[in-house]
Amino acid sequence: MSRHVAIVTDSTAYLPPRTMERHGITAVPLTVVLGDQALEEGTEISTRSLAQALQKRRPVTTSRPSPQLFAETYRRVAETGAAGIVSLHLSAELSGTYDAAVLAAREAPVPCGSWTPG
């Protein structure tokens, strides 16, 4: 196991899968609520499908990942040998995602810092 700093983000980063794989970036999915369906962004609903729903003016909302989901992700990346984690997210003014990441970081098995753009 190599000692490295892991990067965790959320699905709103919309990074190409090849970029994420190349740089070892892990994304925690938000839940997209489309009508009466709650779907995991990136696995149960694609970016293309989400964009089409927005173009058709269908009601779309999102729900932040739970602190538990972030905690599980932080544990998983720590098990790969990460010496620390940098967790990058959208603004706390737009979503509770940042707050969920901060809560989970307090219990992370390795040092974990969350950052959000101003």
KEMITOR-147200 format. One line per 4 residues: their letters; for each residue x, y, z of N, C-alpha, C. Coordinates in nm, 2 decimals. Example, Ala and Ser with C-alpha at 12.3 -4.5 7.8 and 13.67 -1.06 7.14 Angstrom:
<sites>
AS) 1.32:-0.57:0.78:1.23:-0.45:0.78:1.32:-0.33:0.78; 1.28:-0.22:0.71:1.37:-0.11:0.71:1.29:0.00:0.79
</sites>
This chain:
<sites>
MSRH) 0.08:-0.12:0.00:0.00:0.00:0.00:0.09:0.12:0.00; 0.06:0.21:-0.09:0.13:0.34:-0.10:0.07:0.44:0.00; 0.15:0.53:0.05:0.11:0.64:0.14:0.09:0.76:0.05; -0.03:0.80:0.03:-0.07:0.91:-0.05:-0.18:1.00:0.01
VAIV) -0.20:1.11:-0.05:-0.32:1.19:-0.01:-0.43:1.16:-0.11; -0.54:1.12:-0.06:-0.66:1.08:-0.14:-0.74:1.21:-0.17; -0.81:1.21:-0.28:-0.90:1.32:-0.31:-1.04:1.26:-0.32; -1.13:1.33:-0.24:-1.27:1.29:-0.24:-1.35:1.41:-0.28
TDST) -1.45:1.39:-0.37:-1.53:1.50:-0.41:-1.68:1.45:-0.41; -1.77:1.53:-0.46:-1.90:1.48:-0.47:-1.94:1.48:-0.62; -2.05:1.42:-0.65:-2.09:1.40:-0.79:-2.11:1.53:-0.87; -2.13:1.64:-0.80:-2.15:1.77:-0.87:-2.02:1.82:-0.93
AYLP) -1.91:1.75:-0.91:-1.78:1.79:-0.97:-1.79:1.76:-1.12; -1.87:1.66:-1.16:-1.88:1.62:-1.30:-1.75:1.60:-1.37; -1.66:1.53:-1.30:-1.53:1.50:-1.37:-1.55:1.38:-1.46; -1.48:1.38:-1.57:-1.48:1.26:-1.66:-1.43:1.13:-1.58
PRTM) -1.49:1.02:-1.60:-1.45:0.90:-1.53:-1.30:0.87:-1.56; -1.25:0.89:-1.68:-1.11:0.86:-1.70:-1.02:0.95:-1.62; -1.06:1.08:-1.60:-0.98:1.17:-1.51:-0.98:1.12:-1.37; -1.10:1.08:-1.32:-1.11:1.04:-1.18:-1.02:0.91:-1.16
ERHG) -1.03:0.82:-1.26:-0.95:0.70:-1.25:-0.80:0.73:-1.25; -0.76:0.81:-1.34:-0.62:0.85:-1.36:-0.56:0.91:-1.23; -0.64:0.99:-1.17:-0.59:1.06:-1.05:-0.64:1.00:-0.92; -0.71:0.89:-0.92:-0.75:0.83:-0.80:-0.85:0.91:-0.72
ITAV) -0.94:0.98:-0.79:-1.04:1.07:-0.72:-1.17:0.98:-0.70; -1.22:1.00:-0.58:-1.34:0.93:-0.54:-1.45:1.03:-0.53; -1.57:1.00:-0.59:-1.69:1.09:-0.58:-1.80:1.02:-0.50; -1.85:1.10:-0.41:-1.97:1.06:-0.33:-2.09:1.11:-0.40
PLTV) -2.19:1.03:-0.43:-2.30:1.07:-0.51:-2.40:1.15:-0.43; -2.46:1.25:-0.49:-2.58:1.32:-0.43:-2.70:1.24:-0.48; -2.81:1.26:-0.42:-2.94:1.20:-0.46:-3.01:1.31:-0.54; -3.05:1.27:-0.66:-3.13:1.36:-0.74:-3.28:1.31:-0.73
VLGD) -3.37:1.40:-0.70:-3.51:1.37:-0.69:-3.57:1.43:-0.82; -3.62:1.34:-0.90:-3.68:1.37:-1.03:-3.83:1.32:-1.02; -3.92:1.42:-1.01:-4.06:1.38:-0.99:-4.07:1.31:-0.85; -4.11:1.19:-0.85:-4.12:1.11:-0.73:-4.01:1.00:-0.71
QALE) -3.91:1.01:-0.80:-3.80:0.91:-0.80:-3.68:0.98:-0.73; -3.62:0.91:-0.64:-3.49:0.95:-0.58:-3.38:0.86:-0.64; -3.29:0.92:-0.71:-3.19:0.85:-0.79:-3.05:0.89:-0.75; -2.96:0.79:-0.75:-2.82:0.83:-0.71:-2.75:0.89:-0.84
EGTE) -2.70:1.01:-0.82:-2.64:1.08:-0.94:-2.51:1.00:-0.98; -2.50:0.98:-1.11:-2.38:0.91:-1.16:-2.40:0.76:-1.18; -2.49:0.70:-1.10:-2.51:0.56:-1.12:-2.65:0.52:-1.16; -2.75:0.59:-1.10:-2.89:0.56:-1.13:-2.95:0.66:-1.23
ISTR) -2.88:0.78:-1.24:-2.92:0.88:-1.34:-2.79:0.94:-1.39; -2.78:0.95:-1.52:-2.66:1.01:-1.59:-2.67:1.16:-1.59; -2.56:1.22:-1.62:-2.56:1.37:-1.64:-2.64:1.40:-1.76; -2.64:1.33:-1.86:-2.72:1.35:-1.98:-2.87:1.35:-1.95
SLAQ) -2.91:1.25:-1.88:-3.06:1.24:-1.84:-3.10:1.35:-1.75; -3.01:1.39:-1.66:-3.04:1.50:-1.57:-3.05:1.63:-1.65; -2.96:1.66:-1.74:-2.97:1.78:-1.83:-3.10:1.78:-1.91; -3.14:1.66:-1.96:-3.26:1.65:-2.04:-3.38:1.69:-1.96
ALQK) -3.38:1.64:-1.84:-3.50:1.67:-1.74:-3.50:1.82:-1.72; -3.39:1.88:-1.70:-3.39:2.02:-1.67:-3.43:2.10:-1.80; -3.39:2.06:-1.92:-3.43:2.12:-2.04:-3.58:2.11:-2.06; -3.64:2.00:-2.02:-3.79:1.98:-2.03:-3.86:2.05:-1.91
RRPV) -3.79:2.12:-1.83:-3.84:2.19:-1.71:-3.92:2.10:-1.61; -3.87:1.97:-1.60:-3.92:1.88:-1.51:-3.87:1.92:-1.37; -3.95:1.90:-1.26:-3.90:1.94:-1.13:-3.79:1.85:-1.09; -3.67:1.91:-1.05:-3.55:1.84:-1.01:-3.50:1.90:-0.89
TTSR) -3.47:1.82:-0.78:-3.41:1.87:-0.66:-3.30:1.77:-0.63; -3.21:1.81:-0.54:-3.10:1.73:-0.50:-3.11:1.71:-0.34; -3.05:1.61:-0.30:-3.03:1.58:-0.15:-2.89:1.55:-0.13; -2.83:1.61:-0.03:-2.69:1.59:0.00:-2.66:1.44:0.05
PSPQ) -2.54:1.40:0.03:-2.50:1.27:0.08:-2.51:1.28:0.23; -2.53:1.17:0.30:-2.53:1.16:0.44:-2.39:1.17:0.50; -2.37:1.22:0.62:-2.24:1.21:0.68:-2.19:1.07:0.69; -2.28:0.97:0.71:-2.24:0.83:0.71:-2.18:0.79:0.58
LFAE) -2.24:0.83:0.47:-2.18:0.79:0.34:-2.04:0.85:0.32; -2.02:0.97:0.36:-1.89:1.03:0.36:-1.79:0.95:0.45; -1.84:0.92:0.57:-1.75:0.85:0.66:-1.71:0.71:0.60; -1.81:0.64:0.54:-1.77:0.51:0.48:-1.67:0.53:0.37
TYRR) -1.69:0.64:0.29:-1.60:0.67:0.18:-1.46:0.70:0.23; -1.45:0.78:0.34:-1.32:0.82:0.40:-1.25:0.69:0.45; -1.33:0.60:0.52:-1.27:0.48:0.57:-1.21:0.39:0.45; -1.29:0.39:0.35:-1.25:0.30:0.23:-1.12:0.36:0.17
VAET) -1.11:0.49:0.15:-0.99:0.54:0.09:-0.87:0.53:0.18; -0.90:0.54:0.31:-0.79:0.52:0.41:-0.73:0.38:0.40; -0.82:0.29:0.38:-0.78:0.15:0.37:-0.69:0.12:0.25; -0.69:0.21:0.15:-0.61:0.20:0.03:-0.46:0.25:0.06
GAAG) -0.44:0.30:0.18:-0.31:0.34:0.22:-0.30:0.50:0.22; -0.41:0.57:0.21:-0.40:0.71:0.21:-0.35:0.76:0.35; -0.26:0.85:0.35:-0.21:0.91:0.47:-0.30:1.03:0.51; -0.37:1.08:0.42:-0.46:1.19:0.45:-0.56:1.20:0.33
IVSL) -0.67:1.29:0.35:-0.77:1.30:0.25:-0.80:1.45:0.24; -0.81:1.50:0.11:-0.86:1.63:0.08:-0.99:1.61:0.02; -1.09:1.67:0.08:-1.23:1.65:0.03:-1.28:1.79:-0.02; -1.31:1.79:-0.15:-1.35:1.91:-0.22:-1.50:1.91:-0.26
HLSA) -1.57:2.02:-0.23:-1.72:2.02:-0.25:-1.77:2.15:-0.29; -1.90:2.15:-0.34:-1.96:2.28:-0.37:-1.98:2.36:-0.25; -2.01:2.49:-0.27:-2.03:2.58:-0.16:-2.13:2.54:-0.06; -2.10:2.56:0.07:-2.19:2.54:0.18:-2.32:2.63:0.17
ELSG) -2.30:2.74:0.09:-2.42:2.83:0.07:-2.52:2.77:-0.03; -2.48:2.67:-0.11:-2.56:2.61:-0.20:-2.62:2.47:-0.16; -2.55:2.40:-0.07:-2.59:2.27:-0.04:-2.54:2.23:0.10; -2.60:2.13:0.16:-2.55:2.07:0.29:-2.44:1.97:0.27
TYDA) -2.40:1.95:0.15:-2.29:1.85:0.12:-2.17:1.88:0.20; -2.13:2.01:0.20:-2.00:2.05:0.27:-2.02:2.01:0.42; -2.13:2.05:0.48:-2.15:2.02:0.62:-2.15:1.87:0.65; -2.20:1.79:0.56:-2.20:1.64:0.58:-2.06:1.59:0.58
AVLA) -1.98:1.65:0.48:-1.84:1.61:0.47:-1.76:1.65:0.59; -1.78:1.77:0.65:-1.71:1.81:0.77:-1.74:1.73:0.89; -1.87:1.69:0.90:-1.91:1.60:1.01:-1.84:1.47:1.01; -1.83:1.41:0.89:-1.77:1.28:0.87:-1.62:1.29:0.89
AREA) -1.56:1.41:0.85:-1.41:1.42:0.86:-1.37:1.41:1.01; -1.45:1.45:1.10:-1.42:1.45:1.24:-1.39:1.31:1.29; -1.45:1.21:1.22:-1.43:1.07:1.26:-1.34:0.99:1.16; -1.28:1.06:1.06:-1.20:0.99:0.96:-1.08:0.92:1.03
PVPC) -1.04:0.81:0.98:-0.93:0.74:1.03:-0.79:0.80:1.00; -0.79:0.90:0.91:-0.67:0.97:0.88:-0.70:1.12:0.87; -0.60:1.21:0.88:-0.64:1.35:0.87:-0.72:1.38:0.74; -0.82:1.46:0.76:-0.91:1.49:0.65:-0.95:1.63:0.65
GSWT) -0.93:1.70:0.55:-0.97:1.84:0.54:-1.07:1.86:0.43; -1.17:1.94:0.46:-1.27:1.97:0.36:-1.25:2.11:0.31; -1.28:2.13:0.18:-1.26:2.27:0.13:-1.38:2.29:0.03; -1.42:2.41:0.04:-1.53:2.45:-0.05:-1.49:2.59:-0.11
PG) -1.52:2.62:-0.24:-1.49:2.75:-0.29:-1.57:2.85:-0.22; -1.52:2.97:-0.20:-1.58:3.09:-0.14:-1.72:3.11:-0.19
</sites>
